[in-house]
C-alpha cells in the first residue's frame, strides 16, 4: 500500500466536506420552520405570516444559504482550476463566514420580528445539576496527559518542531473545557405550559452539545498526537500503512462529530417542534436570552459565555495572524 500523496488526500477530504455540506444544506433549507408555522427562526410570528411577509423572509434566508454555498463552490473551483489544491484547507475560513452570517441574520430577525417578545410566567427547576453528570473528569485528565506527552515528545525528540501547529491544537482542545462547563451549567427559564417537556428538551440538548464538544476536543488531540508521532517516530514517516492510519483516525473522529451535529439538529427538530423556542418569549423578571439558530440553552445571552468565546476564538485568530506575518 503506497502512501497517499498530498493531492490525493486533499481531494479525498474535500469530497467528504462537500458531501457533509450538501446534506447540511438540505437539512437547513427549512430550518426557520422547525418550530412550526407560528415561528420563524425561533421568533413567534402572527397567524398568516407565511402568506404575507414571511415569504420574503424565507426567500431571503434561502438566498443567503445559496450565496454562501456558491462562495464555497467558487473557492474550491478556483483552487483546483489554478492548481492550488494546497489552499483547499483554507475553507475553514468559510465556516467562520457561514457562522457569522447565520448569527447576523438571526440577530437581525430577532431585532425586526422579535423586538418585544410576549411575557409569560415561568417555572423553576429545583434539580441540582453536577458537572460530573455532563463532563467526564477522568477523560478530561486523560486528554491533558496525552497533550503533555505530545509536547514532551516534540520538545525532546523532534528534529523539526512545529510549534504553531502544536500550540493551535492545544489551544483548540483545552480551550473548549470552560465552554463545556458553561454548557453544563446553562439553562433558560421554563414556561409553566408543558414544563416537564421543556425541561427534558433542554437537558437533552445540553447533554448532546457537551458530547459533541467532547468529540471535537478529542479530534484536535488526535491530530496533535499525529503531528507528534510524525515528527518523532521514524516509521510514522516511512511506513505507508502507519501513515494511512495516522491520517484515517482523525477523519473517523471528525466524521463522528459531523454525525453528532446532524443528530443534534434532528433532536432539536423532533423534540422541540411543538415547544416554545428559547428566546421567543420573555419572563416577568428579565428578557429572554438570544440563542440564534443554535440550541445552546440561552448561552448567546450569557455574558460569561460570550467572554469565553471571545477569548477562545481570539486566541485562534492571534495564532493564525502570527503564522502569516511572522
MIRO-426397 format. One record per residue (C-alpha): residue in three letters; x negated, y, z negated. Coordinates in nm, 2 decimals. Layout:
N
- residu, u, v, w
- ALA, X, Y, Z;
...
//
This chain:
326
- residu, u, v, w
- UNK, 0.00, 0.00, 0.00;
- UNK, -0.16, 0.33, 0.11;
- UNK, -0.14, 0.64, -0.10;
- UNK, 0.12, 0.90, 0.00;
- UNK, 0.00, 1.20, 0.19;
- UNK, 0.09, 1.54, 0.07;
- UNK, 0.32, 1.60, 0.37;
- UNK, 0.50, 1.26, 0.32;
- UNK, 0.55, 1.34, -0.05;
- UNK, 0.69, 1.69, 0.03;
- UNK, 0.93, 1.55, 0.29;
- UNK, 1.05, 1.29, 0.05;
- UNK, 1.11, 1.53, -0.24;
- UNK, 1.26, 1.79, 0.00;
- UNK, 1.51, 1.52, 0.12;
- UNK, 1.61, 1.44, -0.24;
- UNK, 1.65, 1.81, -0.32;
- UNK, 1.87, 1.86, -0.01;
- UNK, 2.09, 1.56, -0.09;
- UNK, 2.14, 1.67, -0.45;
- UNK, 2.22, 2.03, -0.35;
- UNK, 2.46, 1.91, -0.08;
- UNK, 2.65, 1.72, -0.34;
- UNK, 2.64, 2.02, -0.58;
- UNK, 2.79, 2.24, -0.30;
- UNK, 3.08, 2.00, -0.26;
- UNK, 3.14, 1.99, -0.63;
- UNK, 3.11, 2.36, -0.69;
- UNK, 3.32, 2.47, -0.39;
- UNK, 3.64, 2.48, -0.60;
- UNK, 3.47, 2.55, -0.94;
- UNK, 3.67, 2.86, -1.01;
- UNK, 3.98, 2.64, -1.01;
- UNK, 3.85, 2.39, -1.26;
- UNK, 4.09, 2.51, -1.53;
- UNK, 4.39, 2.51, -1.31;
- UNK, 4.58, 2.79, -1.12;
- UNK, 4.61, 3.00, -1.43;
- UNK, 4.24, 3.08, -1.44;
- UNK, 3.95, 3.20, -1.22;
- UNK, 3.60, 3.11, -1.34;
- UNK, 3.75, 3.07, -1.69;
- UNK, 3.92, 3.41, -1.68;
- UNK, 4.30, 3.40, -1.74;
- UNK, 4.49, 3.54, -1.44;
- UNK, 4.86, 3.62, -1.39;
- UNK, 5.10, 3.39, -1.21;
- UNK, 5.08, 3.41, -0.83;
- UNK, 4.72, 3.53, -0.85;
- UNK, 4.61, 3.29, -0.58;
- UNK, 4.88, 3.40, -0.34;
- UNK, 4.76, 3.76, -0.37;
- UNK, 4.41, 3.90, -0.47;
- UNK, 4.29, 3.56, -0.58;
- UNK, 4.25, 3.46, -0.21;
- UNK, 3.99, 3.74, -0.17;
- UNK, 3.81, 3.64, -0.50;
- UNK, 3.79, 3.28, -0.39;
- UNK, 3.67, 3.36, -0.04;
- UNK, 3.41, 3.59, -0.20;
- UNK, 3.29, 3.31, -0.43;
- UNK, 3.26, 3.06, -0.14;
- UNK, 3.09, 3.32, 0.09;
- UNK, 2.84, 3.37, -0.19;
- UNK, 2.77, 3.00, -0.21;
- UNK, 2.73, 2.97, 0.17;
- UNK, 2.49, 3.27, 0.18;
- UNK, 2.28, 3.12, -0.10;
- UNK, 2.26, 2.78, 0.08;
- UNK, 2.18, 2.95, 0.41;
- UNK, 1.89, 3.13, 0.24;
- UNK, 1.75, 2.79, 0.12;
- UNK, 1.80, 2.63, 0.46;
- UNK, 1.62, 2.92, 0.63;
- UNK, 1.33, 2.88, 0.38;
- UNK, 1.29, 2.51, 0.44;
- UNK, 1.33, 2.56, 0.81;
- UNK, 1.05, 2.82, 0.82;
- UNK, 0.82, 2.61, 0.60;
- UNK, 0.83, 2.31, 0.84;
- UNK, 0.86, 2.52, 1.16;
- UNK, 0.54, 2.71, 1.08;
- UNK, 0.36, 2.41, 0.95;
- UNK, 0.35, 2.54, 0.59;
- UNK, 0.52, 2.24, 0.42;
- UNK, 0.30, 2.31, 0.12;
- UNK, 0.51, 2.61, 0.04;
- UNK, 0.83, 2.39, 0.01;
- UNK, 0.79, 2.36, -0.38;
- UNK, 0.85, 2.73, -0.40;
- UNK, 1.22, 2.65, -0.35;
- UNK, 1.22, 2.66, -0.73;
- UNK, 1.24, 3.04, -0.70;
- UNK, 1.57, 2.98, -0.50;
- UNK, 1.70, 2.80, -0.81;
- UNK, 1.63, 3.12, -1.01;
- UNK, 1.80, 3.33, -0.74;
- UNK, 2.10, 3.09, -0.74;
- UNK, 2.14, 3.10, -1.12;
- UNK, 2.10, 3.48, -1.14;
- UNK, 2.36, 3.53, -0.86;
- UNK, 2.61, 3.30, -1.01;
- UNK, 2.57, 3.46, -1.35;
- UNK, 2.60, 3.81, -1.20;
- UNK, 2.92, 3.71, -1.01;
- UNK, 3.06, 3.56, -1.33;
- UNK, 2.98, 3.88, -1.52;
- UNK, 3.15, 4.09, -1.25;
- UNK, 3.45, 3.86, -1.26;
- UNK, 3.48, 3.89, -1.64;
- UNK, 3.44, 4.27, -1.60;
- UNK, 3.71, 4.31, -1.34;
- UNK, 3.96, 4.04, -1.43;
- UNK, 3.90, 3.97, -1.79;
- UNK, 3.81, 4.30, -1.94;
- UNK, 4.09, 4.27, -2.20;
- UNK, 4.14, 3.90, -2.28;
- UNK, 4.45, 3.81, -2.48;
- UNK, 4.42, 3.79, -2.86;
- UNK, 4.50, 3.45, -3.01;
- UNK, 4.50, 3.31, -3.36;
- UNK, 4.21, 3.08, -3.44;
- UNK, 4.14, 2.77, -3.64;
- UNK, 3.81, 2.69, -3.83;
- UNK, 3.64, 2.36, -3.81;
- UNK, 3.52, 2.25, -4.15;
- UNK, 3.30, 1.97, -4.04;
- UNK, 2.93, 2.02, -4.12;
- UNK, 2.70, 1.96, -3.82;
- UNK, 2.35, 1.84, -3.89;
- UNK, 2.07, 1.90, -3.64;
- UNK, 1.98, 1.53, -3.67;
- UNK, 2.32, 1.44, -3.53;
- UNK, 2.22, 1.60, -3.20;
- UNK, 1.84, 1.61, -3.19;
- UNK, 1.62, 1.31, -3.24;
- UNK, 1.33, 1.43, -3.45;
- UNK, 1.12, 1.11, -3.40;
- UNK, 1.15, 1.17, -3.02;
- UNK, 1.05, 1.53, -3.07;
- UNK, 0.75, 1.43, -3.27;
- UNK, 0.66, 1.17, -3.00;
- UNK, 0.68, 1.44, -2.74;
- UNK, 0.43, 1.66, -2.94;
- UNK, 0.20, 1.36, -2.98;
- UNK, 0.20, 1.29, -2.61;
- UNK, 0.13, 1.66, -2.52;
- UNK, -0.15, 1.67, -2.78;
- UNK, -0.31, 1.36, -2.63;
- UNK, -0.29, 1.50, -2.28;
- UNK, -0.46, 1.82, -2.39;
- UNK, -0.73, 1.61, -2.57;
- UNK, -0.79, 1.41, -2.26;
- UNK, -0.81, 1.72, -2.04;
- UNK, -1.04, 1.91, -2.28;
- UNK, -1.29, 1.62, -2.34;
- UNK, -1.29, 1.41, -2.02;
- UNK, -1.17, 1.61, -1.72;
- UNK, -1.43, 1.74, -1.48;
- UNK, -1.18, 1.98, -1.32;
- UNK, -0.95, 2.13, -1.57;
- UNK, -0.61, 2.26, -1.46;
- UNK, -0.54, 2.49, -1.74;
- UNK, -0.25, 2.67, -1.59;
- UNK, -0.06, 2.35, -1.49;
- UNK, -0.12, 2.21, -1.84;
- UNK, -0.01, 2.54, -2.00;
- UNK, 0.30, 2.56, -1.78;
- UNK, 0.42, 2.21, -1.85;
- UNK, 0.36, 2.25, -2.23;
- UNK, 0.55, 2.58, -2.24;
- UNK, 0.84, 2.44, -2.04;
- UNK, 0.87, 2.13, -2.26;
- UNK, 0.81, 2.26, -2.61;
- UNK, 0.98, 2.59, -2.54;
- UNK, 1.31, 2.41, -2.50;
- UNK, 1.33, 2.30, -2.86;
- UNK, 1.46, 2.63, -3.00;
- UNK, 1.72, 2.63, -2.72;
- UNK, 1.83, 2.28, -2.82;
- UNK, 1.86, 2.38, -3.18;
- UNK, 2.07, 2.68, -3.08;
- UNK, 2.28, 2.45, -2.87;
- UNK, 2.34, 2.21, -3.16;
- UNK, 2.43, 2.50, -3.39;
- UNK, 2.65, 2.68, -3.13;
- UNK, 3.03, 2.69, -3.14;
- UNK, 3.32, 2.91, -3.04;
- UNK, 3.65, 2.97, -3.22;
- UNK, 3.91, 2.70, -3.18;
- UNK, 4.26, 2.81, -3.08;
- UNK, 4.54, 2.69, -3.30;
- UNK, 4.71, 2.53, -3.00;
- UNK, 4.57, 2.18, -2.94;
- UNK, 4.28, 2.25, -3.18;
- UNK, 4.16, 1.89, -3.21;
- UNK, 4.13, 1.85, -2.83;
- UNK, 3.94, 2.18, -2.81;
- UNK, 3.70, 2.06, -3.09;
- UNK, 3.64, 1.72, -2.91;
- UNK, 3.58, 1.90, -2.58;
- UNK, 3.34, 2.15, -2.75;
- UNK, 3.14, 1.87, -2.92;
- UNK, 3.12, 1.65, -2.61;
- UNK, 2.98, 1.95, -2.41;
- UNK, 2.74, 2.03, -2.68;
- UNK, 2.61, 1.67, -2.70;
- UNK, 2.59, 1.64, -2.33;
- UNK, 2.39, 1.96, -2.29;
- UNK, 2.14, 1.87, -2.56;
- UNK, 2.10, 1.53, -2.39;
- UNK, 2.03, 1.69, -2.06;
- UNK, 1.78, 1.93, -2.20;
- UNK, 1.60, 1.64, -2.37;
- UNK, 1.57, 1.48, -2.03;
- UNK, 1.43, 1.80, -1.88;
- UNK, 1.18, 1.83, -2.15;
- UNK, 1.06, 1.47, -2.10;
- UNK, 1.03, 1.54, -1.73;
- UNK, 0.78, 1.81, -1.80;
- UNK, 0.60, 1.59, -2.05;
- UNK, 0.57, 1.31, -1.80;
- UNK, 0.44, 1.55, -1.53;
- UNK, 0.19, 1.68, -1.78;
- UNK, 0.08, 1.32, -1.86;
- UNK, 0.04, 1.25, -1.49;
- UNK, -0.19, 1.56, -1.45;
- UNK, -0.40, 1.45, -1.74;
- UNK, -0.43, 1.09, -1.62;
- UNK, -0.52, 1.20, -1.27;
- UNK, -0.79, 1.43, -1.40;
- UNK, -0.94, 1.19, -1.65;
- UNK, -0.87, 0.83, -1.52;
- UNK, -1.05, 0.73, -1.20;
- UNK, -0.81, 0.45, -1.10;
- UNK, -0.53, 0.71, -1.11;
- UNK, -0.70, 0.89, -0.82;
- UNK, -0.83, 0.59, -0.63;
- UNK, -0.58, 0.30, -0.67;
- UNK, -0.28, 0.37, -0.43;
- UNK, -0.03, 0.17, -0.65;
- UNK, -0.11, 0.37, -0.96;
- UNK, -0.08, 0.70, -0.76;
- UNK, 0.26, 0.59, -0.64;
- UNK, 0.36, 0.50, -1.00;
- UNK, 0.25, 0.84, -1.13;
- UNK, 0.45, 1.01, -0.86;
- UNK, 0.76, 0.80, -0.89;
- UNK, 0.81, 0.81, -1.27;
- UNK, 0.87, 1.19, -1.28;
- UNK, 1.10, 1.16, -0.98;
- UNK, 1.31, 0.89, -1.15;
- UNK, 1.34, 1.11, -1.46;
- UNK, 1.44, 1.41, -1.25;
- UNK, 1.70, 1.20, -1.07;
- UNK, 1.84, 1.11, -1.41;
- UNK, 1.85, 1.48, -1.50;
- UNK, 2.05, 1.55, -1.18;
- UNK, 2.29, 1.27, -1.26;
- UNK, 2.34, 1.41, -1.61;
- UNK, 2.40, 1.76, -1.47;
- UNK, 2.67, 1.63, -1.24;
- UNK, 2.82, 1.42, -1.52;
- UNK, 2.83, 1.74, -1.73;
- UNK, 3.02, 1.92, -1.45;
- UNK, 3.27, 1.63, -1.42;
- UNK, 3.31, 1.63, -1.80;
- UNK, 3.38, 2.00, -1.80;
- UNK, 3.64, 1.95, -1.53;
- UNK, 3.82, 1.65, -1.67;
- UNK, 3.81, 1.72, -2.05;
- UNK, 3.86, 2.09, -2.02;
- UNK, 4.11, 2.11, -1.73;
- UNK, 4.42, 2.17, -1.95;
- UNK, 4.24, 2.36, -2.23;
- UNK, 4.18, 2.73, -2.28;
- UNK, 3.83, 2.81, -2.14;
- UNK, 3.60, 2.97, -2.39;
- UNK, 3.58, 3.34, -2.31;
- UNK, 3.93, 3.36, -2.16;
- UNK, 4.07, 3.49, -2.49;
- UNK, 3.95, 3.67, -2.80;
- UNK, 4.00, 3.63, -3.17;
- UNK, 4.16, 3.89, -3.41;
- UNK, 3.81, 3.94, -3.55;
- UNK, 3.57, 3.96, -3.26;
- UNK, 3.55, 3.94, -2.88;
- UNK, 3.53, 3.60, -2.72;
- UNK, 3.18, 3.50, -2.61;
- UNK, 3.10, 3.51, -2.24;
- UNK, 2.95, 3.18, -2.11;
- UNK, 2.95, 3.25, -1.74;
- UNK, 3.02, 2.93, -1.54;
- UNK, 2.84, 2.71, -1.79;
- UNK, 3.00, 2.55, -2.09;
- UNK, 2.73, 2.61, -2.35;
- UNK, 2.97, 2.67, -2.63;
- UNK, 2.96, 3.05, -2.61;
- UNK, 2.58, 3.08, -2.60;
- UNK, 2.58, 3.36, -2.35;
- UNK, 2.74, 3.57, -2.61;
- UNK, 2.49, 3.47, -2.88;
- UNK, 2.22, 3.73, -2.94;
- UNK, 1.97, 3.47, -3.07;
- UNK, 2.02, 3.25, -2.76;
- UNK, 1.96, 3.55, -2.53;
- UNK, 1.64, 3.64, -2.72;
- UNK, 1.51, 3.28, -2.70;
- UNK, 1.59, 3.25, -2.33;
- UNK, 1.42, 3.59, -2.26;
- UNK, 1.10, 3.47, -2.43;
- UNK, 1.10, 3.13, -2.27;
- UNK, 1.18, 3.25, -1.92;
- UNK, 0.95, 3.55, -1.96;
- UNK, 0.66, 3.31, -2.05;
- UNK, 0.72, 3.12, -1.73;
- UNK, 0.71, 3.44, -1.52;
- UNK, 0.40, 3.56, -1.70;
- UNK, 0.22, 3.23, -1.62;
- UNK, 0.33, 3.25, -1.25;
- UNK, 0.22, 3.61, -1.21;
- UNK, -0.11, 3.54, -1.38;
- UNK, -0.18, 3.25, -1.15;
- UNK, -0.10, 3.47, -0.84;
- UNK, -0.30, 3.78, -0.94;
- UNK, -0.59, 3.65, -1.15;
//
